[in-house]
Amino acid sequence: MADARSDRARRLELGRQRRAKTRAKIIAAAFELFGEEDGLYARIEDVSQRAGITRATFYDHFSGMSELREAVTYEVTHDFLTAVTHTVSLLPDPRERISVAIRFYLHRVREVPGWGRSMINLSANGIIFGAETFRQAELTVVDAIAAGHLTIVDSALGRDAILGTTIAAISTMLREERDGNYPEQVVTMILVGLGVAPADAREITERQLPALIPAPRQEQT
């Protein structure tokens, strides 16, 4: 009886591992497709073909492209966002937290253009940058409003100004050659739009960008 239970446990674990491996293949294939110029139009058939699976297998893991996009967005942004969130949490000024977070995102596009294209294509049919970034952006605006640093009173407006302008800037950076300090120019404009005095916005944005610090393991979810 014990041997039968042990054998069943091994088979269940092997099945779990195979399922996790297949799911990872699908997400990796989707990320590659979304990172291509026409990735916005990727279909289930395209993902299945790239992953080397059948359409039926795709549906064993995802209900459709919407659920897949959510999963890919999480996989693409979670570790990076966790590191960004941890790094900016060490900064006392919420205006600088806004500045540094946006600069991290825009400079990453220069380093990994495919990541930027994925963000554009994934955001086109869902929440900009995914739910985690969406939520964190508003929380930072709430802190800045509470500290009296912004003239706006609606945190959702601030969130949308930050995310909307940032995704537009990413699109521009992928299409055009921009000055090396273009990310800082974008951030200065956003801060001024939120109500920060122009001189203060420039000074905050010109501060040295800190090194990205991975979050301690217990902070990662």
N, C-alpha and C positions, 0 to 999 in steps of 0.2 A: 504493500500500500504506500509506504514511504517513497519507494522508487518511482511509483506512478505519479505521485504528487510532485516529486522533484523533476521528473521528465516533463510534466505539464508546465511547471514553472519555467523551465528552460525554453520550451516552445513559445510560451507567452512572451518571454523576454526577447527572444529572437524576432518574434512578430512585431513587438514594439520597436525594436531597433530598425527593422526593415521599413516600418511605416515612417519613422522619424527620418530615415535616410531619404526616402522617396519625397517626403514633404520638403526637406532641405533642397533636393534637386529641383523641385518645382519653383521654389522661391528664388533659387540662384538663377534659373533660366529666365524667370520673369524679370529679375533685376537686370540681367543682361539686355533683355528686349526693351525694357523701359528706359535704359540708358542709351538706346540708339535714337537717331534723329526722328524716326517715325514711330517711336515706341508708344506714343499716345494711342496708336491704333492697334496695338497688340491684341490678339484674340486668343481664346482658349486653345484653338487649334495650333496657333503659333507657339504658345507656351508648352503645350504637350509635345509638339515635335522637337522643340529645343531641349526639353527635359528627357526625351526618349521614352515617353509613356503614352498610354492610350487616353482617349477622352474620358473613358469610364474611370480610369485610375485617378485622373484629375478630380472628378466629382467624388471620389472616395475621400478626398482631403479638403476640398473647397466647394462651396455652394455655387460659386461663380466668380467672375472677374472682380466684383466689388470686394468680396471677402479676401481674395488674393491680394488686391491692392493694399488693403489694410494690413495684411500680414507682412507684405514686402516693405511697406512704409515703416512698420515697427522694427523690422530686422535692419533696415538701412539706417534708421535714425537713432535707435535706442541707445546703443553704446556711446555714440558720438554725443547725443543730447545729454546723457548722464554725465559724461566728462565735462561738457560745457556748463551744465547746471552746477556741478560741484565746483568748478573753477570760479565761476562768477559769484557763487555764494560766499566766497572769501572776500569779495569786494564790498565795502560798506555803503558805497553810493549807488542807489538803484539806477541812476542815469548812466553810470559807468557799466553797470551790469547789462543794461540794454545795449550800450555801445559795443561792449566786448562780445556779447553773444552774436550780434549781427555780423561783426567783423570776422568771427570764427567761421560762420557759415559762408560768407562771401569769399574769404581767402581759400576755403576748402574747394570751392568751385574751380579756382585757378589750379589747384594741385590735382584735383580729380574731376575733370570735366564730365565724365560719365555719371558721377554722383549728382552733379548739378542737373544734367538732363533727366535723370531719374526723378529728382525732386519736382521738376517742371511737369513731367508727364504724370506722376502720381498725384500731384496736387490738382491737376486739371479736372479730375473726376471725384474729388473728395475733399477732406479738410486740408488746408494748406499746411505742408510739412508734417502732417499727421497729428493725431490727438494730443500726444505728449507735448510737442513743441507749441501747439495751439494753446494748451492750458498754461504752460510755463510762461509764455509771452504775456498773457493777461495778468498772471500773478505778479510779474515784475512791474508791470504798469501800475497795478494796485499799490504796490509798495512806494513807487515814485510819487503817485498822487497823494498818498497818506503823508509822505515826507514834505509835501508842499513844493516839489520840484517842477511840477507840470501845471499848465493852465487848464488842461482838459479835465473834465470831471467824470467822463464815461470811460471806464477801462476797456470796454469792448471796442470803442473807437480807436483807442491807442493801440490795442492789439492788432486791429485790422490795418492800421496805418503801418505798423512795423512789418507784419507778415506780407501784406500786399505789396509794399514797396520793395521788400527784400526779394520776393519771388520775381518781381519785374526786373530788378537789378541782375539777378542770376540769368534771366533770359537774355538781357543785354550783353552780359559778359560772355555768354556762349556764342552770340552772333557777331560781336564786334570786339576789336582790340580797344581796350580802355587803359587810361593811365594807371600806373602802379598803385596810386592812392585812391583809386575809384571807390573801393569799399568804404574808406574813411569819408569821402565826399558824400556818399549815400547816407551814412550814419549821421553826419552833421545835419543834413537836410531833414532826416527823420526827427532828430532831437529838437530842432528848431520848430518843426511842425507840431510837436507835442507841447511846445511852450517853453522850451529851454532857451535862454538868451543866446544869441548867436556867438558871442565871445566865449561863453561857458561851453557851448556845444563843441566849438572848435578845440578848446583846451582839453575837454574830456576825451574827444575822439583822437587827439594827438598823443595821448598817454600810451606808453609802451604796452603792446599787446602781451599779456602774460602767457606763460607756457601752459598748454592744455594739460590738466592734471586728471588722470583717471580717478573716478570715484572709488573710495574704499568698498570692498566687496559687499559689506553689509548694507551699503546705500543703494546697490543695484537691485532692481526688481524685475 
